Amino acid sequence: MTVLLYLVPMALMLGLLGLGAFFWSLRSGQYDDVEGAALRVLSDDDISPKPKR
C-alpha cells in the first residue's frame, strides 16, 4: 500500500509533463501546417531527370 504513495504522485507528474510538452508544441507552431507534410511526400522534386542520349 505504501507503493501507492510513490506511484500516484509520479503518475501525476508524468501526466503534467506530457500535457506541458503538448501545450509547448502547440505554442511553438508544430501543428500549423498539417497537410503540407502529406503533400510534400507526393512531390518528386528531388528526382533529377535522366539525360537523353
Order of alpha helices (4+ residues) and beta strands (2+ residues): alpha-alpha
